[in-house]
Amino acid sequence: FKLNAEGISLDKVMKSLEMTNLTIDVKPHHLFRYPSEWDPRQNGKTKGGYLEGRITLPKDKGILRVLLSTYPETPHKFQEHFEQENPEAADIHPTLLHVVRKGKGNRRFNDKEPVPNIHHWQQEFVIIDKRVFIRNKTSHMDEPRYDKIDKIPAEEEIFTIQDDMVLPIGKEAGELNMIILIPKTEKRASNEDVSLNKLLRSRVEDQEALKMLTESFTGKNSLNVKKVKLKVEVFSLETGKLIGSDISAAIFDTASKAHGAMDLHDATPLRS
């Protein structure tokens, strides 16, 4: 039994961390795409380049509600009073997470995927007896599709995980097949496209907060869009209580000259 300076039992803290056992690990390089490149309304679009990693979920915690969100790699430089008044703004990053649906033979099921929309900065899953369900976030853009396809359900089972409670992230069926999508600038976006302004306006109402966030991802700061972290939060579905959370290491866009993976070449020493 040990006490730290505040008189809190370190043993209790460590035991609590062991019980939670929640971690997220994702490979640092990924090719970010535009929503139009993964639009499920256009058949045959499978670009590859999925996120790779794993989420280790806590065991023996009942039915789990899992939230996976994009999260800023670079902390926003807000004034202290501003962050106190707008606490939600600190977690905002304007990228989206698109969940690709696959079946046997790694064939893509476009009809099961909602069209990427401004609410896809976060994806939600439910884990019941190791069965993984996705809570689909559809929008008005999906409505016209229902003339030709079945309506996308609010919740649908996607695969089952093993006893180790690891939620794999990768390219295979039986894994979370996810792509990071970047919004278009206002100049490039059509009325229907997910744009930077639309996404930020959907998350903050305060005009000062909106201005500061926009400046964080445009102009000289536009490179901040090309680097992101992922935040995972796990709740008990029965009680609504937060069980734990974790944030991944940074993920960089391989297409970015500033952040992309370096090309490595063999080097031969020069003769003297």
C-alpha atoms as one frame of an Amber mdcrd trajectory, in Angstrom:
protein
   0.000   0.000   0.000   1.521   3.281  -1.153   0.373   6.894  -1.068   1.473
   9.621  -3.438   1.813  13.321  -2.539  -1.964  13.873  -2.692  -2.628  10.925
  -0.427  -4.142   8.814  -3.222  -3.348   5.125  -3.181  -1.047   4.348  -6.129
  -2.052   0.703  -5.859  -5.671   1.676  -6.391  -4.766   3.818  -9.381  -2.751
   1.020 -10.975  -5.478  -1.512 -10.289  -8.038   0.802 -11.898  -5.858   1.171
 -14.993  -5.395  -2.602 -15.218  -9.147  -3.143 -14.949  -9.841  -0.635 -17.707
  -7.137  -2.044 -20.018  -8.185   0.227 -22.881  -5.638   1.165 -25.531  -5.607
   2.285 -29.168  -2.596   1.762 -31.430  -2.600   2.870 -35.065   0.209   2.946
 -37.635   1.460   6.519 -38.158   1.220   6.813 -41.958  -2.016   6.716 -43.931
  -3.180   8.107 -47.271  -5.946  10.601 -46.475  -8.706  10.770 -49.112 -11.525
  13.114 -50.105 -15.118  11.985 -49.414 -15.841  11.871 -53.162 -13.148   9.210
 -53.567 -15.031   6.829 -51.258 -18.593   7.834 -52.126 -20.627   4.589 -51.836
 -23.088   5.857 -54.458 -20.416   5.235 -57.095 -19.860   1.533 -57.612 -16.412
   0.072 -58.029 -14.676   2.648 -55.887 -12.285   0.743 -53.633  -9.075   2.688
 -53.325  -7.316   0.631 -50.650  -5.042   2.226 -48.086  -6.902   1.396 -44.880
  -5.901   2.411 -41.391  -4.010  -0.341 -39.568  -3.960  -0.952 -35.840  -5.980
  -2.254 -32.931  -8.173  -1.194 -30.049  -7.836  -3.315 -26.925 -11.157  -3.170
 -25.113 -11.734  -3.762 -21.392 -12.865  -7.255 -20.440 -15.826  -8.254 -18.276
 -17.513  -4.851 -18.462 -20.823  -5.946 -19.958 -22.265  -4.361 -23.077 -19.921
  -1.667 -24.384 -20.633   1.529 -26.314 -17.500   2.573 -28.206 -16.985   6.052
 -29.665 -14.115   6.614 -32.095 -13.409  10.249 -32.980 -10.859  12.291 -34.893
  -8.771  14.409 -32.509  -6.261  17.238 -33.094  -2.588  16.291 -33.284  -1.569
  19.862 -32.481  -3.363  21.387 -29.455  -5.368  24.475 -30.346  -3.801  27.718
 -29.136  -6.835  29.117 -27.380  -6.748  31.673 -24.630  -7.467  30.123 -21.242
 -10.821  31.850 -20.692 -11.948  30.822 -24.177 -11.269  27.125 -23.604 -13.144
  27.240 -20.305 -16.163  28.733 -22.073 -15.919  26.379 -25.088 -14.514  23.093
 -23.739 -15.835  21.070 -26.681 -13.733  23.095 -29.126 -10.436  21.679 -27.818
 -11.179  18.196 -29.228 -12.215  19.255 -32.732 -10.369  18.107 -35.838 -12.068
  18.507 -39.247 -11.389  15.055 -40.662 -13.918  12.260 -41.046 -13.776   8.530
 -40.377 -15.357   6.457 -43.111 -16.181   2.830 -42.289 -16.013   0.630 -45.382
 -18.287  -2.403 -45.343 -16.974  -5.676 -46.734 -18.117  -9.259 -47.051 -16.663
 -12.547 -48.208 -13.841 -12.236 -50.675 -13.215  -8.698 -49.435 -16.002  -7.477
 -51.729 -17.209  -3.997 -50.830 -20.869  -3.595 -49.881 -21.515  -0.016 -50.980
 -25.205  -0.282 -50.175 -24.457  -0.726 -46.470 -22.362   2.463 -46.178 -23.864
   5.897 -45.482 -22.628   8.691 -47.751 -19.844  10.551 -45.864 -21.390  13.477
 -43.998 -20.482  16.167 -41.448 -21.300  13.878 -38.495 -18.706  11.266 -39.422
 -15.954  12.901 -37.350 -17.134  10.249 -34.916 -18.190   6.634 -35.439 -20.133
   4.649 -32.866 -20.098   0.920 -32.158 -21.754  -1.423 -29.668 -20.116  -4.638
 -28.437 -22.520  -7.352 -27.214 -21.019 -10.770 -26.354 -18.045 -10.026 -28.643
 -20.403  -9.199 -31.531 -19.614  -5.782 -33.036 -22.460  -3.558 -34.216 -22.124
  -0.225 -36.012 -24.569   2.614 -35.376 -24.983   4.120 -38.819 -25.127   7.902
 -39.145 -27.103   8.558 -42.296 -28.132  11.916 -43.767 -30.429  13.471 -46.363
 -27.877  12.416 -48.994 -28.836   8.769 -48.436 -32.579   9.249 -48.935 -32.555
   9.184 -52.777 -30.605   5.914 -52.687 -33.528   4.072 -51.098 -35.325   3.914
 -54.445 -32.756   1.305 -55.464 -31.339  -0.148 -52.222 -32.671  -1.261 -48.831
 -32.782   1.461 -46.215 -29.571   1.533 -44.178 -30.514   0.385 -40.635 -29.785
   2.467 -37.562 -27.714  -0.412 -36.175 -26.191  -3.458 -37.845 -23.868  -6.301
 -36.877 -20.564  -6.234 -38.768 -18.331  -8.980 -37.287 -17.305 -10.823 -34.107
 -14.095 -10.336 -32.110 -12.121 -12.920 -30.149 -11.903 -13.568 -26.409  -8.961
 -11.151 -26.124 -11.426  -8.284 -26.791  -9.174  -6.761 -29.446 -10.976  -4.725
 -32.091  -8.702  -5.036 -35.141  -8.319  -2.158 -37.610  -7.203  -3.164 -41.100
  -8.150  -4.150 -44.632  -9.617  -7.620 -44.114 -13.182  -8.726 -43.520 -13.622
  -9.162 -39.768 -11.680  -5.947 -39.109 -12.676  -2.301 -38.900 -12.014  -1.103
 -42.454 -11.569   2.648 -42.028 -10.329   5.553 -44.115  -9.554   9.096 -42.958
 -11.313  11.639 -45.170 -10.421  15.312 -45.469 -13.030  18.004 -46.203 -12.776
  20.190 -49.259 -12.099  23.920 -49.063 -15.008  26.263 -49.705 -13.628  27.100
 -53.149 -13.524  23.453 -54.222 -16.684  22.197 -52.510 -20.050  21.824 -54.243
 -23.298  22.393 -52.360 -23.433  18.728 -51.348 -19.766  18.231 -50.468 -18.471
  18.071 -46.915 -16.527  21.318 -46.579 -14.321  22.602 -43.774 -16.775  25.364
 -42.852 -19.814  23.075 -42.865 -18.080  20.598 -40.608 -16.850  23.207 -38.114
 -20.201  25.043 -38.069 -21.960  21.775 -37.228 -19.819  21.408 -34.106 -19.560
  24.928 -32.650 -22.138  27.700 -32.510 -19.991  30.386 -30.898 -18.736  32.678
 -33.691 -15.428  33.431 -31.950 -14.805  29.703 -31.511 -15.648  29.104 -35.167
 -13.226  31.843 -36.272 -10.384  30.493 -34.136 -10.933  26.922 -35.287 -11.107
  27.950 -38.935  -7.781  29.763 -38.552  -6.302  26.604 -36.995  -6.888  24.647
 -40.216  -6.557  27.187 -43.040  -3.847  29.358 -44.572  -0.454  28.735 -43.015
  -2.100  26.248 -40.637  -3.752  24.155 -43.373  -1.161  21.407 -42.807  -2.879
  20.696 -39.477  -5.651  18.987 -41.464  -3.094  16.419 -42.658  -2.162  15.179
 -39.185  -4.625  13.754 -36.692  -5.018  11.462 -33.711  -7.879   9.105 -32.904
  -9.658   9.171 -29.570 -11.518   6.135 -28.271 -14.052   6.348 -25.454 -15.764
   3.305 -23.971 -18.988   3.492 -21.987 -21.201   0.953 -20.275 -24.315   0.774
 -22.456 -26.450  -0.170 -19.446 -25.373   2.645 -17.108 -23.976   5.229 -19.531
 -20.902   5.504 -17.304 -17.528   6.193 -18.931 -15.264   3.160 -18.440 -12.152
   4.657 -19.992 -10.598   6.510 -22.917  -7.335   6.629 -24.843  -5.770   8.678
 -27.624  -3.605   7.250 -30.387  -0.248   8.519 -31.539  -0.272  10.931 -34.477
  -1.327   9.766 -37.938   0.160  11.632 -40.911  -1.064  11.916 -44.476   1.444
  10.187 -46.750   0.437  12.530 -49.596   1.528  15.588 -47.609   4.988  16.922
 -48.484   5.365  18.177 -44.926   4.208  15.041 -43.091   4.322  12.172 -45.572
   6.495   9.093 -45.299  10.050   9.711 -46.431  11.420   7.864 -49.448  14.453
   5.892 -48.316  17.297   5.190 -50.711  20.522   3.215 -50.431  23.455   5.579
 -49.909  26.984   4.776 -50.992  29.768   6.703 -49.208  31.655   9.101 -51.485
  35.254   8.223 -52.258  37.772  10.519 -50.600
